[in-house]
Amino acid sequence: MDSMTSSLSTQKVQEVREVTRIERIGAHSHIRGLGLDDALEPRKVSQGMVGQEAARRAAGLILEMIKEGKIAGRAVLIAGQPGTGKTAIAMAMAQALGADTPFTAMAGSEIFSLEMSKTEALTQAFRKSIGVRIKEETEMIEGEVVEIQIDRPASGSGAKVGKLTLKTTDMETLYDLGQKMIESLTKEKVQAGDVITIDKASGKISRLGRSFTRARDYDAMGSQTRFVQCPDGELQKRKEVVHTVTLHEVDVINSRTQGFLALFSGETGEIKSEVREQINGKVGEWREEGKADIIPGVLFIDEVHMLDVECFSFLNRALETDLAPVLIMATNRGITRIRGTSYKSPHGIPIDLLDRLLIISTAPYTEAQLRHILTIRCEEEDVEMEDDALSVLTKIGQTTSLRYAIQLITVASLVAHKRKAAEVSIDDIKKVYSLFIDESRSSEFLKEYQHDFMFNEITEGVNGAGDVPMTS
């Protein structure tokens, strides 16, 4: 009976661990980096990236500039046809930068739906993309717990008292414990043999792990138990602690009555310019004193043609300030109207802003590259596909679009599962291709049966951009 219970419990633990490991599969979840070697030369297929060698190499050079952190206020435009990997390059740059460099992504249309002015929304996005690395020295007590002795009053009421014995390889000290420290030790479940650190300023206790000297003890320890060396030297040490926050987080904490709680609610509202000026001044002082470093991050604006002329004017000015991130924009438009005006311009961006930009262009994928991308997506979505089926799907991607072909992978896999097949076959691809129509077949259908639809009448036919002008 006991063995059955233990096997059931271990099965449940394994199930829980598997559930926590599950991640959502997104459009760019297969991207791990730019796929460049040490000489910044692009590999054919690497880190989820395929093709676009020139664009990836250019992005790698921009990445090096960002990592050095010396140049701020530069702007890059990634321009190309739909489905040529513009957002993928930006996501790859975010992955390559790591967690320390702030990366903010937004769509051009976002700023029109927020309950604040357009310039305030852009300012907040700019300041979210600038990190401040604050250094401070703090006194720590670090050692191995030899013994914890907690005395509870015999009456059952009153304050608990206790003693804590800590040691390093060089010394051993006995500390008297107060009520707050006893509660912290109990909460952290500290016991003899643990290596702990105590922050003298805040009283915060952190468990680093179990001491190697206790590794041979016959305790019931899980696989997650971490063993560490017993600290050497003095028990009391001065350590440099580094906190990385964004300028926007500092703005919010200093501008709202509820302070940092506004970071969790998300309702930051408009922040006064006076508050920002004071924070800029304070951060400048910290930099001079060596207490803080500025980390210029990246602001990525997708569908940048959706911004209007006011936003473009603001970006022109904002890029000239000292505290400006590296701005990366993406668009799939050709020569089109600048929003808010009647003038046309390349990519729908004013000429004076275009003059500031380093423009990276992306090219359509070849058949071999499409096949590589679809193979990577099959692996990401855990789908087994026959070679012939993959060839048909690649052909569909060439004649329609890469995005449409990627969308068919999972639905084709579901059709294969229904017929108890391990791999997706050509018939599965044909079935989903007939069930879900692509953009060109949808347009043909609308043109053929336009008289059966309400308020739709084709006046001029399909224009060069692939749009069908409609009149009501």
N, C-alpha and C positions, 0 to 999 in steps of 0.2 A: 504493500500500500504506500509506504514511504517513498519507494523508488519511483512509483507511478506519479506521486505528487511532485517529486523533485524534477522528473522529466517534463511534466506539464509546465512547471514554473520556468524551467530553462527555455522551453519552446516559446512561452509568452515573452520572455526577455528578448529572445532573438527577433520575434515579430516586432516588438517596440523599436529595437535598434534599426531594423530594416525600414520601418515607417519614417523614422527621423531622417534617414538618409535620402529620401525621395526629394527630388527637386523638379520644379516645373520646367518643361521644355519650351523655350521661347524661340523666336525667329533667329536670334543670334546667340543662343546658348552654346553652340558648338565652337564659338570663337574663343581662342585662348591667348592670342597675341597677333602681332603683325607677320610672324613667320620670317624674320630676318636673321642672318648669321651675324657674327661679330663685326664683320666689315660692312654691315648694313646692306648686304646684297640679299634680295628676296629669293627664298627657296620656292621651287615649283608648287609644292603642296606642303604646308607646315602650319601647325597651330590652328587648324580649321580654315585657313586662308588659301584660296586657289586663284591663280592668275593675277591680273592687275599689278604686274611687277613694278612698272614705273610709278604708279600711284602709291604702292606700299613703300617703295624706296624713299619717295618724297616725304611720306608720312613719318618714316623712320628718322629722317633728318630733323623734322619738326619736333619729334619726340626727344631727340638729343638736346635740342634747344630748350625744351620745357624742363628736362631733368636738371640741366645746369642751373636753372632758376634765375639767371641773370637778366634775361630779356623778357619784358612783359609788354602787353599792349599790342602784340602782333596778331594779325588776323589771317585765317586760311579759309579758302572756299573749295569744297569738294563738289565738282560739277560733273554731271553725266546723265545718261539715259536712265529711266526707271529700271530697277532690278540689276544694276551693275555694281552693287556692293559699296555704296557710299556710306550708309549707316554702319555697315560691317567694319569698314576701316576705322571709323570713329570709335566703335565699341572695342576694336582691337587695341587702339591707342589707350583707351581707359584701362584695359586689362594689363597692358605693358607698363603703365605708370605705377600700378600697385595702389595699396590702400592709403599710403601717406600723402599722395598728391590729390587734392580735391578735384573731382570731375563732376560737373553738373550738366545734365542733358535735358533739353526742353524742345518743344515744337513751336514753330513760329506763331501758330494760331492760339497757343495757350494764353498769351498775355491779354487777349481780348475777352477772355471769359473769367478773369480774376476780378475780385471786388476791390480793385485798387487801380490807380492810373497806370498807363502803359510804361511810363518812364520809371515808376516805382518798382514795377514787376521786373524790369530789366536790371535796375540797380541791385535789387535783392539777388537776382540770378548771378550778377557780377560778383557780389560779395560772398555768395555761397561758394564761389570758385577760387577764393583766395584764402589760403590757410595761414594760421599763425602758430608757430611751434614755440611754446612757452617753456622755458627751463627754470626750474627752481630746486634749491637744495633743501633736503629734509633729513631730520635725524631719525634713524631706524635702529631698532633692536632686533638682531637676527641671531638665532641660535636653535639648538636642538633641545626639545623639552625632555628633561630628566624625570620630573615629577610634578604633578598638579595635586594640591591638597585643598579641598574646599570644605569648610566647616559650616554646617547649618545649625542655627540656634535650636536648643533642645525644646524650647516652647513652641517652635514651629513658626513664630513670627519674629520679625526683626531682620536686620541686614546680614547677608552672608559675608563671611570673611574667608580669605584663602591665601595660599602661598604658591608661587610658581618658581621652579628651579630650571634655569636655562644654562646651556654650556656651549662652548666652542671647543676646538681642539686645544686652545691655549688656556682657557679659563672657565670658571663656573660661578654663577651668581644666583642668589635667592631674592625674589621680588615679592613684596606684599601686594595682594590684589584687592581692589575695591569692587563695589557692586557692579559697576558698568563693565569692567574688564572680565568679571566672572561670567556675566551674561554673554559677552562677545565670544569668550572661549567655549562656552556651552553651545552657542549657536553654530560655531565653526566646527564643533565636535573634535576639538583638539585633545589629543591623548599623548601619553609618554611615548617618545620615539619619533614624534612629528618634528619637522623643521619648519619654524614659523618666523614671520617678520611682524613687528609691531611698529606702526607709525606713531612716533611720540607726540606729534602735534594733534592728530585726530583720534588716536587710540585704535585705529583700524588694524585688525589682525588678518593676516593672509597665510594660508597653509601652502608651503612650497612642495611638500611631499614627505615621504617616510625616509628616515635615515638608513643608510646602507648597513649600519651596525645592527639594525633590527630586521634585516632581510631574511635571516635564518629563523626568526621566531615563527612558531606554528600558529599564526593568526589567520583568520579567515579573510583573505585579501582577494579582491577582484582583479581582473586583467588591467583595469584602469589605474591601479595603484602605481604612483610614480616614486622612484627611489632617487634620493639626492645625497650628496656628500655632506657631512657635518661641517658647518662653516668654520673658517679659521680666523685667527686674529682677535680683535676686541669684539665684545658683544654689541657695543654702541658704535654705529657707523654713520657717516654722512654720505647720502646718495643723491645723485642728480636725477630728478624726475622730470620727464618731458611729456607735456600735454599738447596735443594738436587739435585746435578748434578752427572753425571758419570765422571770418569777419562778421558774417551774417548772424551766427550764433551769439557772438559778443554784442552785436547791435540789439538783438532780441532781449537778452538778459538785462541790458542796461536801459531799455526803453519801455518795458511793460511793468505794470504794478505786480503782476504775478511772477515776474522774473522768468527763470528757465522753464517753468511749466508751459509757457507759450510755445516752446519748441515741440512739446508733445501734442498740444492741441492743434498746432498748425495755423491757427488764426493770429498771425503776427500783425496784420494791418499795416498801415503806412507808418514808417519810422521817420522821425523828424531829422532834418539835415544837421541840426545843431548837435544831436546825439552822435551822429556819424563823425562829425568834425572833431568832437572831443575824443572819440575812440581812436581816430586816425592819429591825433596828437599823442595819445597815451602809448599807442603801439610804436610810434616813432621814437618816443623816449626809451621804451624797452629795447628797441633795436640798438640805439646808441649805447645803452648800458650793457649790452650783450645778453640780456635776459630773454630775448625773443628773436626769431627769424621769420621772415615772410616767405611763404611758399606760393608763388604764382601758379595756380592750377589751370584747368581747362573748362571753358564754357562752350558746350556744343549746342547749336541751334539748328535743328532739322527743319526742312521746308521753310527756309529763310525768306523765300519770295512772298510768304504770307504776311510779313511785317509791312507796315506802311511807311510813308516818307518821314513822319515824325520820329518813328523808331530808328530809322536809318540815320537821321540827323543826330539823334542821341548817341548812337553807337560810334559815330564819327568823333564826337567830343569825348565820350567815355574811354575810348582807346588811347587818348593822349594823356590820361592821368597816370600818376606813379603807381597807384594800387589798381592795376588792371590785369586780368588774367589773359591767357592766350585764347583767342576766340576762334572756334572752328565752326564753319557754317556748311550746310549741304543743300543743294537744290537740283531739281531735275527739269527746270524750265529753260527754254531757249530765249529768244528775244520776245519779251512780253511787257505788259503795262506795269509800271511801278504803282503799287497800291496807294490810293489817295491822290493820284495825279492822272492826267490824260496822256502822259509821256511814256514812250516805250524805251526799254533799255535791256542790254544783255542780262539774262537771269532774273530780270525784274528788280535789279539792284542799281541805285544811282551811280553814275560814272565816278563821282568823287570818292565814294566808298570803295568801288571796284579797284580804283587806283591804289588803295592801301593794301589790297589783298594779294596773298600768294595763292594762285589758283592751281589746284590739282584736278586733272581730268581723268575720268574713268571710261574704259572702253567696253563694248559688248563682249561677252564670253564666247569662246570657241566651243565646238561640240565636245571636244575632249575635256575641257574645263568644266562644262555643264555636267558631264558624267561624273567627274571627280566630286563636284559639289553635292550632287544627288546621292552619291555613295556615302559621303560624310553625314548627310542628313539621315540616311537610312540607319547608320550606326548610332546616331544621336537619338533617334526615335525608336531604336531597338527593333528594327524591321528587317527580316531576311527576304531578299529579292533575287529571283533568277536573273542571269545575265541578259537573256533575251528581253525580259520585262524591263530591265534597266535601260536597255537600248531603245525600246519603244518610248519609255518615259523621257529619255534624253531628247528624242525626236520631237516629242510633244512640247518639251521646254524650248526647243529651237523655233518651232512654228508658232507657239503661243507666247508664253513667258515663263521665266524660271520660277517666279512666285507661284504660278498656277501649278506647275509640275511638282513643286515641293508640297503644295496643299494636298495633292493626290496620294502622297506616300501613306499617310496614316489611314485614310479611308479605304485604300486598296488593301492594306494590311487587315482591316476589320472584315472586309469581304472574304479574304483568304481564311481567316479564323473561323468564319461561319461555315465554310465547307471543310473544316478540320485539316487545312493544309498548313505546312510549316513555312513554306515560302510563297511569296507573291508571284503569280504567273502573268503571262500576257493577257489572258482572259479577264483577270481581275482588273488590270489596268484599263482594258477596253470597256469593261462594265462601268467603272467610275467615270471614265471619260465621257460616256454617253449620259450618265446621270447628272454630272456637274458640268455645265457649259462654261467656256472661257469668254473673255470680253469680246473677241471678234465674232464668235458665233452668236453671242447675245445681241450685238449690234445688227447683224444680218437678219436675225429673227425680228427685231424691232422695225427694221426697214420694210420687211416683207409684210408684217401684220400691223403696220402703224395705224391703219384706219380703225382697227378694233380696240385701240387704246384711247383713253380720255385725254383731252388737252394736248395731244402730241401731233405735230405735223412737220415733216421734214421740208425745209424751205430752200436750202442751198446744197444739200448733200453733205457728205463727210468732209470736214476741212483737213488741212495738213497735219494738225496736232492730234487727229483721231477723235475729235469731239463732234457730236452731231448737234448743230444749232437747232433749237426747238423754239416754237412760238406758241403761245396759248391763245 
